[in-house]
Amino acid sequence: MSAPAFDTIAWFEVAGDDADALQRFYGELFGWRFAVDQEQAADGTDYRIVSYAGDDRPRGGVRGVDDGASGYAVFTVAVRDVEQACATIEDLGGKVEYKVVGSDASPDCAYARDSAGNLFGLFTPKAK
């Protein structure tokens, strides 16, 4: 799979307290297909990778949240450098909510709020 173009929406995530219901809803509405993310399942997280009908590439995810967290839908943008993007977000009046330095298996990523308070994500794709 080729890496997404930088500064474009490259992933989405929808979360709620009933991941089965979300899967049923979006699967029936749009024909999306789902596969359990085995790596996250091993850590106890209910995360399902979404692909579209006629396209096997992963396009997004559905996350089950059961810790009282609110549901959400968020887009994620591919950036060259998460650290630099986070600094720019704060310079522009946004707020970084959560940042993770990735590992060999996972990318650097962050969740932030724009100047109006809207949540969005960003990540740096792993070099191949």
SULHUGI-V987661 format. One line per field, one symbol per residue. psi: psi as a letter, one per 20 degrees, with the letter a starting at -180 (. if undefined). burial: 1 if it has 24 or more other C-alpha atoms within 12 Angstrom, else 0. A space follows every 10 residues. Layout:
psi = ???
burial = ???
This chain:
psi = pqqqqqkqpi qqppqrinhg ggggghghgi jqqqppohgh hhjjpnpppp qqpjoippia qppppjkjqq rrpqqpppqh oggghgghgh hjjapphppp paahiqrprq prpaiijppr rqqoqpq.
burial = 0000000001 1111110010 0110010000 0111110000 0000011111 1000000111 1111000000 0001111111 1110110010 0000110000 0000000111 1110000011 11111000
